[in-house]
C-alpha cells in the first residue's frame, strides 16, 4: 500500500486533493494542522508522498517537511501548495 500525507487546513482542499490521490492509488492520511499531522505520523505508516499546505495556523508545510525528512529519509516526495 502506498501512503500519502495530505496537510491542509481547508477541508474542501483536503476533500478534493484527497479524492485525486485516492484515484491515483494512494491511501490518504489527511490532517488539518501540523499538530494533527505529527500525531497521525507517529501512530501510522510512513508516507511515500506528502502534499503540504504552505501556511497553517500552527506552523508551515516546510517546517513539517524537515521533520518528514528526518523521520523517513530522503525517499519521501513532497509537494508544497
VEXNUBA-57055 format. One record per atom (N, C-alpha, C, O): residue in one letter; x, y, z; residue number from 1; atom name. Coordinates in steps of 0.1 Angstrom, whole numbers, plus 5000, padded with zeros to 4 digits. Example, Ala and Ser with C-alpha at 12.3 -4.5 7.8 and 13.67 -1.06 7.14 Angstrom:
% VEXNUBA-57055
{rest=A X=5132 Y=4943 Z=5078 nr=1 atom=N}
{rest=A X=5123 Y=4955 Z=5078 nr=1 atom=CA}
{rest=A X=5132 Y=4967 Z=5078 nr=1 atom=C}
{rest=A X=5142 Y=4967 Z=5085 nr=1 atom=O}
{rest=S X=5128 Y=4978 Z=5071 nr=2 atom=N}
{rest=S X=5137 Y=4989 Z=5071 nr=2 atom=CA}
{rest=S X=5129 Y=5000 Z=5079 nr=2 atom=C}
{rest=S X=5134 Y=5011 Z=5080 nr=2 atom=O}
//
This chain:
% VEXNUBA-57055
{rest=X X=5008 Y=4988 Z=5000 nr=1 atom=N}
{rest=X X=5000 Y=5000 Z=5000 nr=1 atom=CA}
{rest=X X=5009 Y=5012 Z=5000 nr=1 atom=C}
{rest=X X=5019 Y=5013 Z=5008 nr=1 atom=O}
{rest=X X=5005 Y=5022 Z=4992 nr=2 atom=N}
{rest=X X=5013 Y=5035 Z=4991 nr=2 atom=CA}
{rest=X X=5005 Y=5045 Z=4999 nr=2 atom=C}
{rest=X X=4993 Y=5047 Z=4996 nr=2 atom=O}
{rest=X X=5012 Y=5052 Z=5008 nr=3 atom=N}
{rest=X X=5005 Y=5061 Z=5017 nr=3 atom=CA}
{rest=X X=5010 Y=5075 Z=5013 nr=3 atom=C}
{rest=X X=5021 Y=5078 Z=5010 nr=3 atom=O}
{rest=X X=5000 Y=5085 Z=5014 nr=4 atom=N}
{rest=X X=5003 Y=5099 Z=5011 nr=4 atom=CA}
{rest=X X=4998 Y=5107 Z=5023 nr=4 atom=C}
{rest=X X=4986 Y=5106 Z=5027 nr=4 atom=O}
{rest=X X=5006 Y=5116 Z=5028 nr=5 atom=N}
{rest=X X=5002 Y=5126 Z=5038 nr=5 atom=CA}
{rest=X X=4996 Y=5138 Z=5031 nr=5 atom=C}
{rest=X X=5003 Y=5144 Z=5022 nr=5 atom=O}
{rest=X X=4984 Y=5142 Z=5034 nr=6 atom=N}
{rest=X X=4978 Y=5154 Z=5029 nr=6 atom=CA}
{rest=X X=4976 Y=5164 Z=5040 nr=6 atom=C}
{rest=X X=4968 Y=5161 Z=5049 nr=6 atom=O}
{rest=X X=4982 Y=5175 Z=5040 nr=7 atom=N}
{rest=X X=4981 Y=5185 Z=5051 nr=7 atom=CA}
{rest=X X=4976 Y=5198 Z=5045 nr=7 atom=C}
{rest=X X=4983 Y=5205 Z=5037 nr=7 atom=O}
{rest=X X=4964 Y=5202 Z=5049 nr=8 atom=N}
{rest=X X=4958 Y=5215 Z=5045 nr=8 atom=CA}
{rest=X X=4947 Y=5218 Z=5055 nr=8 atom=C}
{rest=X X=4939 Y=5209 Z=5059 nr=8 atom=O}
{rest=X X=4946 Y=5231 Z=5059 nr=9 atom=N}
{rest=X X=4936 Y=5235 Z=5069 nr=9 atom=CA}
{rest=X X=4923 Y=5237 Z=5063 nr=9 atom=C}
{rest=X X=4913 Y=5240 Z=5070 nr=9 atom=O}
{rest=X X=4922 Y=5237 Z=5050 nr=10 atom=N}
{rest=X X=4909 Y=5239 Z=5043 nr=10 atom=CA}
{rest=X X=4903 Y=5226 Z=5040 nr=10 atom=C}
{rest=X X=4908 Y=5218 Z=5032 nr=10 atom=O}
{rest=X X=4891 Y=5222 Z=5046 nr=11 atom=N}
{rest=X X=4885 Y=5209 Z=5044 nr=11 atom=CA}
{rest=X X=4881 Y=5206 Z=5030 nr=11 atom=C}
{rest=X X=4882 Y=5195 Z=5025 nr=11 atom=O}
{rest=X X=4878 Y=5217 Z=5022 nr=12 atom=N}
{rest=X X=4874 Y=5215 Z=5008 nr=12 atom=CA}
{rest=X X=4886 Y=5210 Z=5000 nr=12 atom=C}
{rest=X X=4886 Y=5202 Z=4991 nr=12 atom=O}
{rest=X X=4898 Y=5217 Z=5003 nr=13 atom=N}
{rest=X X=4910 Y=5213 Z=4996 nr=13 atom=CA}
{rest=X X=4914 Y=5198 Z=5000 nr=13 atom=C}
{rest=X X=4918 Y=5191 Z=4991 nr=13 atom=O}
{rest=X X=4913 Y=5195 Z=5012 nr=14 atom=N}
{rest=X X=4916 Y=5181 Z=5017 nr=14 atom=CA}
{rest=X X=4907 Y=5171 Z=5009 nr=14 atom=C}
{rest=X X=4911 Y=5161 Z=5005 nr=14 atom=O}
{rest=X X=4894 Y=5175 Z=5008 nr=15 atom=N}
{rest=X X=4885 Y=5166 Z=5001 nr=15 atom=CA}
{rest=X X=4888 Y=5164 Z=4986 nr=15 atom=C}
{rest=X X=4889 Y=5153 Z=4981 nr=15 atom=O}
{rest=X X=4891 Y=5175 Z=4979 nr=16 atom=N}
{rest=X X=4894 Y=5174 Z=4965 nr=16 atom=CA}
{rest=X X=4907 Y=5167 Z=4962 nr=16 atom=C}
{rest=X X=4908 Y=5158 Z=4954 nr=16 atom=O}
{rest=X X=4918 Y=5172 Z=4969 nr=17 atom=N}
{rest=X X=4931 Y=5166 Z=4967 nr=17 atom=CA}
{rest=X X=4931 Y=5152 Z=4972 nr=17 atom=C}
{rest=X X=4937 Y=5143 Z=4965 nr=17 atom=O}
{rest=X X=4924 Y=5149 Z=4983 nr=18 atom=N}
{rest=X X=4924 Y=5136 Z=4988 nr=18 atom=CA}
{rest=X X=4917 Y=5126 Z=4978 nr=18 atom=C}
{rest=X X=4922 Y=5115 Z=4976 nr=18 atom=O}
{rest=X X=4907 Y=5131 Z=4971 nr=19 atom=N}
{rest=X X=4900 Y=5123 Z=4961 nr=19 atom=CA}
{rest=X X=4909 Y=5120 Z=4949 nr=19 atom=C}
{rest=X X=4909 Y=5108 Z=4944 nr=19 atom=O}
{rest=X X=4917 Y=5130 Z=4945 nr=20 atom=N}
{rest=X X=4926 Y=5128 Z=4934 nr=20 atom=CA}
{rest=X X=4937 Y=5118 Z=4938 nr=20 atom=C}
{rest=X X=4940 Y=5109 Z=4930 nr=20 atom=O}
{rest=X X=4942 Y=5119 Z=4950 nr=21 atom=N}
{rest=X X=4953 Y=5110 Z=4954 nr=21 atom=CA}
{rest=X X=4947 Y=5096 Z=4956 nr=21 atom=C}
{rest=X X=4954 Y=5086 Z=4952 nr=21 atom=O}
{rest=X X=4935 Y=5094 Z=4960 nr=22 atom=N}
{rest=X X=4929 Y=5081 Z=4961 nr=22 atom=CA}
{rest=X X=4927 Y=5075 Z=4947 nr=22 atom=C}
{rest=X X=4930 Y=5063 Z=4946 nr=22 atom=O}
{rest=X X=4923 Y=5083 Z=4938 nr=23 atom=N}
{rest=X X=4922 Y=5078 Z=4924 nr=23 atom=CA}
{rest=X X=4935 Y=5074 Z=4918 nr=23 atom=C}
{rest=X X=4936 Y=5065 Z=4910 nr=23 atom=O}
{rest=X X=4946 Y=5080 Z=4923 nr=24 atom=N}
{rest=X X=4959 Y=5076 Z=4918 nr=24 atom=CA}
{rest=X X=4965 Y=5064 Z=4926 nr=24 atom=C}
{rest=X X=4976 Y=5060 Z=4923 nr=24 atom=O}
{rest=X X=4957 Y=5059 Z=4935 nr=25 atom=N}
{rest=X X=4961 Y=5047 Z=4942 nr=25 atom=CA}
{rest=X X=4968 Y=5048 Z=4955 nr=25 atom=C}
{rest=X X=4973 Y=5039 Z=4961 nr=25 atom=O}
{rest=X X=4967 Y=5060 Z=4961 nr=26 atom=N}
{rest=X X=4973 Y=5063 Z=4974 nr=26 atom=CA}
{rest=X X=4962 Y=5060 Z=4985 nr=26 atom=C}
{rest=X X=4951 Y=5063 Z=4983 nr=26 atom=O}
{rest=X X=4967 Y=5056 Z=4996 nr=27 atom=N}
{rest=X X=4959 Y=5056 Z=5009 nr=27 atom=CA}
{rest=X X=4962 Y=5069 Z=5015 nr=27 atom=C}
{rest=X X=4974 Y=5071 Z=5019 nr=27 atom=O}
{rest=X X=4952 Y=5078 Z=5017 nr=28 atom=N}
{rest=X X=4955 Y=5092 Z=5022 nr=28 atom=CA}
{rest=X X=4954 Y=5093 Z=5037 nr=28 atom=C}
{rest=X X=4945 Y=5088 Z=5043 nr=28 atom=O}
{rest=X X=4964 Y=5099 Z=5042 nr=29 atom=N}
{rest=X X=4965 Y=5103 Z=5056 nr=29 atom=CA}
{rest=X X=4963 Y=5118 Z=5056 nr=29 atom=C}
{rest=X X=4972 Y=5126 Z=5053 nr=29 atom=O}
{rest=X X=4950 Y=5122 Z=5060 nr=30 atom=N}
{rest=X X=4947 Y=5136 Z=5059 nr=30 atom=CA}
{rest=X X=4947 Y=5143 Z=5073 nr=30 atom=C}
{rest=X X=4943 Y=5138 Z=5083 nr=30 atom=O}
{rest=X X=4953 Y=5155 Z=5073 nr=31 atom=N}
{rest=X X=4954 Y=5163 Z=5085 nr=31 atom=CA}
{rest=X X=4951 Y=5177 Z=5082 nr=31 atom=C}
{rest=X X=4954 Y=5183 Z=5071 nr=31 atom=O}
{rest=X X=4945 Y=5184 Z=5092 nr=32 atom=N}
{rest=X X=4941 Y=5198 Z=5091 nr=32 atom=CA}
{rest=X X=4950 Y=5208 Z=5098 nr=32 atom=C}
{rest=X X=4948 Y=5220 Z=5097 nr=32 atom=O}
{rest=X X=4961 Y=5202 Z=5105 nr=33 atom=N}
{rest=X X=4970 Y=5210 Z=5112 nr=33 atom=CA}
{rest=X X=4983 Y=5203 Z=5113 nr=33 atom=C}
{rest=X X=4984 Y=5191 Z=5111 nr=33 atom=O}
{rest=X X=4994 Y=5210 Z=5116 nr=34 atom=N}
{rest=X X=5007 Y=5204 Z=5117 nr=34 atom=CA}
{rest=X X=5007 Y=5195 Z=5129 nr=34 atom=C}
{rest=X X=5012 Y=5184 Z=5129 nr=34 atom=O}
{rest=X X=5000 Y=5199 Z=5140 nr=35 atom=N}
{rest=X X=4999 Y=5191 Z=5152 nr=35 atom=CA}
{rest=X X=4992 Y=5178 Z=5149 nr=35 atom=C}
{rest=X X=4997 Y=5167 Z=5153 nr=35 atom=O}
{rest=X X=4981 Y=5178 Z=5142 nr=36 atom=N}
{rest=X X=4974 Y=5166 Z=5138 nr=36 atom=CA}
{rest=X X=4982 Y=5157 Z=5129 nr=36 atom=C}
{rest=X X=4982 Y=5145 Z=5131 nr=36 atom=O}
{rest=X X=4989 Y=5163 Z=5120 nr=37 atom=N}
{rest=X X=4998 Y=5155 Z=5111 nr=37 atom=CA}
{rest=X X=5009 Y=5148 Z=5119 nr=37 atom=C}
{rest=X X=5012 Y=5136 Z=5116 nr=37 atom=O}
{rest=X X=5015 Y=5155 Z=5128 nr=38 atom=N}
{rest=X X=5025 Y=5148 Z=5137 nr=38 atom=CA}
{rest=X X=5019 Y=5136 Z=5144 nr=38 atom=C}
{rest=X X=5025 Y=5126 Z=5146 nr=38 atom=O}
{rest=X X=5007 Y=5138 Z=5150 nr=39 atom=N}
{rest=X X=5000 Y=5127 Z=5157 nr=39 atom=CA}
{rest=X X=4998 Y=5115 Z=5148 nr=39 atom=C}
{rest=X X=5000 Y=5104 Z=5152 nr=39 atom=O}
{rest=X X=4992 Y=5118 Z=5136 nr=40 atom=N}
{rest=X X=4989 Y=5107 Z=5127 nr=40 atom=CA}
{rest=X X=5002 Y=5100 Z=5122 nr=40 atom=C}
{rest=X X=5002 Y=5088 Z=5121 nr=40 atom=O}
{rest=X X=5013 Y=5108 Z=5120 nr=41 atom=N}
{rest=X X=5025 Y=5102 Z=5115 nr=41 atom=CA}
{rest=X X=5031 Y=5093 Z=5126 nr=41 atom=C}
{rest=X X=5038 Y=5083 Z=5123 nr=41 atom=O}
{rest=X X=5030 Y=5097 Z=5139 nr=42 atom=N}
{rest=X X=5036 Y=5089 Z=5149 nr=42 atom=CA}
{rest=X X=5029 Y=5076 Z=5152 nr=42 atom=C}
{rest=X X=5034 Y=5066 Z=5157 nr=42 atom=O}
{rest=X X=5016 Y=5076 Z=5148 nr=43 atom=N}
{rest=X X=5008 Y=5064 Z=5150 nr=43 atom=CA}
{rest=X X=5006 Y=5055 Z=5138 nr=43 atom=C}
{rest=X X=5001 Y=5044 Z=5139 nr=43 atom=O}
{rest=X X=5010 Y=5060 Z=5126 nr=44 atom=N}
{rest=X X=5006 Y=5053 Z=5114 nr=44 atom=CA}
{rest=X X=5018 Y=5049 Z=5105 nr=44 atom=C}
{rest=X X=5030 Y=5050 Z=5109 nr=44 atom=O}
{rest=X X=5015 Y=5044 Z=5093 nr=45 atom=N}
{rest=X X=5026 Y=5040 Z=5084 nr=45 atom=CA}
{rest=X X=5033 Y=5052 Z=5078 nr=45 atom=C}
{rest=X X=5028 Y=5064 Z=5078 nr=45 atom=O}
{rest=X X=5045 Y=5050 Z=5073 nr=46 atom=N}
{rest=X X=5053 Y=5060 Z=5067 nr=46 atom=CA}
{rest=X X=5047 Y=5064 Z=5053 nr=46 atom=C}
{rest=X X=5045 Y=5055 Z=5045 nr=46 atom=O}
{rest=X X=5045 Y=5076 Z=5050 nr=47 atom=N}
{rest=X X=5040 Y=5080 Z=5037 nr=47 atom=CA}
{rest=X X=5052 Y=5080 Z=5027 nr=47 atom=C}
{rest=X X=5064 Y=5082 Z=5031 nr=47 atom=O}
{rest=X X=5049 Y=5078 Z=5014 nr=48 atom=N}
{rest=X X=5059 Y=5080 Z=5004 nr=48 atom=CA}
{rest=X X=5058 Y=5093 Z=4996 nr=48 atom=C}
{rest=X X=5066 Y=5097 Z=4989 nr=48 atom=O}
{rest=X X=5046 Y=5100 Z=4999 nr=49 atom=N}
{rest=X X=5044 Y=5113 Z=4993 nr=49 atom=CA}
{rest=X X=5037 Y=5122 Z=5004 nr=49 atom=C}
{rest=X X=5030 Y=5117 Z=5012 nr=49 atom=O}
{rest=X X=5041 Y=5135 Z=5004 nr=50 atom=N}
{rest=X X=5035 Y=5144 Z=5012 nr=50 atom=CA}
{rest=X X=5031 Y=5156 Z=5004 nr=50 atom=C}
{rest=X X=5039 Y=5162 Z=4997 nr=50 atom=O}
{rest=X X=5018 Y=5160 Z=5005 nr=51 atom=N}
{rest=X X=5013 Y=5172 Z=4999 nr=51 atom=CA}
{rest=X X=5010 Y=5182 Z=5010 nr=51 atom=C}
{rest=X X=5001 Y=5180 Z=5018 nr=51 atom=O}
{rest=X X=5017 Y=5193 Z=5010 nr=52 atom=N}
{rest=X X=5017 Y=5201 Z=5022 nr=52 atom=CA}
{rest=X X=5013 Y=5216 Z=5019 nr=52 atom=C}
{rest=X X=5018 Y=5222 Z=5009 nr=52 atom=O}
{rest=X X=5003 Y=5221 Z=5026 nr=53 atom=N}
{rest=X X=4999 Y=5235 Z=5025 nr=53 atom=CA}
{rest=X X=5011 Y=5243 Z=5031 nr=53 atom=C}
{rest=X X=5018 Y=5238 Z=5040 nr=53 atom=O}
{rest=X X=5013 Y=5255 Z=5025 nr=54 atom=N}
{rest=X X=5025 Y=5263 Z=5030 nr=54 atom=CA}
{rest=X X=5022 Y=5269 Z=5043 nr=54 atom=C}
{rest=X X=5030 Y=5267 Z=5053 nr=54 atom=O}
{rest=X X=5011 Y=5276 Z=5045 nr=55 atom=N}
{rest=X X=5008 Y=5283 Z=5057 nr=55 atom=CA}
{rest=X X=4996 Y=5277 Z=5064 nr=55 atom=C}
{rest=X X=4986 Y=5274 Z=5058 nr=55 atom=O}
{rest=X X=4999 Y=5273 Z=5077 nr=56 atom=N}
{rest=X X=4988 Y=5268 Z=5085 nr=56 atom=CA}
{rest=X X=4988 Y=5275 Z=5098 nr=56 atom=C}
{rest=X X=4998 Y=5282 Z=5102 nr=56 atom=O}
{rest=X X=4977 Y=5275 Z=5106 nr=57 atom=N}
{rest=X X=4976 Y=5282 Z=5118 nr=57 atom=CA}
{rest=X X=4986 Y=5279 Z=5128 nr=57 atom=C}
{rest=X X=4990 Y=5287 Z=5137 nr=57 atom=O}
{rest=X X=4991 Y=5266 Z=5128 nr=58 atom=N}
{rest=X X=5001 Y=5262 Z=5139 nr=58 atom=CA}
{rest=X X=5015 Y=5259 Z=5133 nr=58 atom=C}
{rest=X X=5022 Y=5252 Z=5140 nr=58 atom=O}
{rest=X X=5018 Y=5263 Z=5121 nr=59 atom=N}
{rest=X X=5031 Y=5261 Z=5116 nr=59 atom=CA}
{rest=X X=5031 Y=5262 Z=5100 nr=59 atom=C}
{rest=X X=5021 Y=5268 Z=5095 nr=59 atom=O}
{rest=X X=5041 Y=5257 Z=5094 nr=60 atom=N}
{rest=X X=5042 Y=5257 Z=5080 nr=60 atom=CA}
{rest=X X=5045 Y=5243 Z=5074 nr=60 atom=C}
{rest=X X=5050 Y=5235 Z=5081 nr=60 atom=O}
{rest=X X=5041 Y=5241 Z=5062 nr=61 atom=N}
{rest=X X=5045 Y=5229 Z=5055 nr=61 atom=CA}
{rest=X X=5060 Y=5227 Z=5054 nr=61 atom=C}
{rest=X X=5064 Y=5215 Z=5057 nr=61 atom=O}
{rest=X X=5068 Y=5237 Z=5051 nr=62 atom=N}
{rest=X X=5082 Y=5235 Z=5051 nr=62 atom=CA}
{rest=X X=5088 Y=5230 Z=5065 nr=62 atom=C}
{rest=X X=5097 Y=5222 Z=5066 nr=62 atom=O}
{rest=X X=5082 Y=5235 Z=5076 nr=63 atom=N}
{rest=X X=5086 Y=5230 Z=5089 nr=63 atom=CA}
{rest=X X=5084 Y=5215 Z=5091 nr=63 atom=C}
{rest=X X=5092 Y=5208 Z=5096 nr=63 atom=O}
{rest=X X=5072 Y=5211 Z=5086 nr=64 atom=N}
{rest=X X=5069 Y=5197 Z=5087 nr=64 atom=CA}
{rest=X X=5077 Y=5189 Z=5077 nr=64 atom=C}
{rest=X X=5081 Y=5177 Z=5080 nr=64 atom=O}
{rest=X X=5081 Y=5195 Z=5066 nr=65 atom=N}
{rest=X X=5089 Y=5188 Z=5056 nr=65 atom=CA}
{rest=X X=5103 Y=5184 Z=5062 nr=65 atom=C}
{rest=X X=5108 Y=5173 Z=5060 nr=65 atom=O}
{rest=X X=5108 Y=5192 Z=5071 nr=66 atom=N}
{rest=X X=5121 Y=5189 Z=5077 nr=66 atom=CA}
{rest=X X=5119 Y=5177 Z=5087 nr=66 atom=C}
{rest=X X=5127 Y=5168 Z=5087 nr=66 atom=O}
{rest=X X=5108 Y=5177 Z=5094 nr=67 atom=N}
{rest=X X=5105 Y=5166 Z=5103 nr=67 atom=CA}
{rest=X X=5103 Y=5153 Z=5095 nr=67 atom=C}
{rest=X X=5108 Y=5142 Z=5098 nr=67 atom=O}
{rest=X X=5097 Y=5154 Z=5083 nr=68 atom=N}
{rest=X X=5094 Y=5142 Z=5075 nr=68 atom=CA}
{rest=X X=5108 Y=5137 Z=5070 nr=68 atom=C}
{rest=X X=5110 Y=5124 Z=5070 nr=68 atom=O}
{rest=X X=5116 Y=5145 Z=5065 nr=69 atom=N}
{rest=X X=5129 Y=5141 Z=5060 nr=69 atom=CA}
{rest=X X=5138 Y=5134 Z=5071 nr=69 atom=C}
{rest=X X=5144 Y=5124 Z=5069 nr=69 atom=O}
{rest=X X=5137 Y=5140 Z=5083 nr=70 atom=N}
{rest=X X=5145 Y=5135 Z=5094 nr=70 atom=CA}
{rest=X X=5139 Y=5121 Z=5099 nr=70 atom=C}
{rest=X X=5147 Y=5112 Z=5102 nr=70 atom=O}
{rest=X X=5126 Y=5120 Z=5098 nr=71 atom=N}
{rest=X X=5119 Y=5107 Z=5103 nr=71 atom=CA}
{rest=X X=5119 Y=5096 Z=5092 nr=71 atom=C}
{rest=X X=5121 Y=5085 Z=5096 nr=71 atom=O}
{rest=X X=5117 Y=5100 Z=5079 nr=72 atom=N}
{rest=X X=5115 Y=5090 Z=5069 nr=72 atom=CA}
{rest=X X=5126 Y=5090 Z=5058 nr=72 atom=C}
{rest=X X=5125 Y=5081 Z=5049 nr=72 atom=O}
{rest=X X=5136 Y=5098 Z=5059 nr=73 atom=N}
{rest=X X=5147 Y=5098 Z=5050 nr=73 atom=CA}
{rest=X X=5144 Y=5106 Z=5037 nr=73 atom=C}
{rest=X X=5134 Y=5112 Z=5035 nr=73 atom=O}
{rest=X X=5153 Y=5105 Z=5028 nr=74 atom=N}
{rest=X X=5152 Y=5112 Z=5015 nr=74 atom=CA}
{rest=X X=5142 Y=5106 Z=5005 nr=74 atom=C}
{rest=X X=5140 Y=5113 Z=4995 nr=74 atom=O}
{rest=X X=5137 Y=5094 Z=5008 nr=75 atom=N}
{rest=X X=5128 Y=5088 Z=4998 nr=75 atom=CA}
{rest=X X=5115 Y=5094 Z=4997 nr=75 atom=C}
{rest=X X=5108 Y=5091 Z=4987 nr=75 atom=O}
{rest=X X=5110 Y=5101 Z=5006 nr=76 atom=N}
{rest=X X=5097 Y=5107 Z=5006 nr=76 atom=CA}
{rest=X X=5097 Y=5119 Z=4996 nr=76 atom=C}
{rest=X X=5106 Y=5127 Z=4997 nr=76 atom=O}
{rest=X X=5087 Y=5119 Z=4988 nr=77 atom=N}
{rest=X X=5085 Y=5130 Z=4978 nr=77 atom=CA}
{rest=X X=5075 Y=5140 Z=4984 nr=77 atom=C}
{rest=X X=5066 Y=5137 Z=4991 nr=77 atom=O}
{rest=X X=5078 Y=5153 Z=4982 nr=78 atom=N}
{rest=X X=5070 Y=5164 Z=4988 nr=78 atom=CA}
{rest=X X=5065 Y=5174 Z=4977 nr=78 atom=C}
{rest=X X=5073 Y=5178 Z=4968 nr=78 atom=O}
{rest=X X=5053 Y=5178 Z=4979 nr=79 atom=N}
{rest=X X=5047 Y=5188 Z=4970 nr=79 atom=CA}
{rest=X X=5042 Y=5199 Z=4980 nr=79 atom=C}
{rest=X X=5034 Y=5196 Z=4989 nr=79 atom=O}
{rest=X X=5045 Y=5211 Z=4978 nr=80 atom=N}
{rest=X X=5040 Y=5222 Z=4986 nr=80 atom=CA}
{rest=X X=5030 Y=5230 Z=4978 nr=80 atom=C}
{rest=X X=5032 Y=5233 Z=4966 nr=80 atom=O}
{rest=X X=5019 Y=5234 Z=4984 nr=81 atom=N}
{rest=X X=5009 Y=5242 Z=4977 nr=81 atom=CA}
{rest=X X=5004 Y=5253 Z=4985 nr=81 atom=C}
{rest=X X=4996 Y=5261 Z=4981 nr=81 atom=O}
//
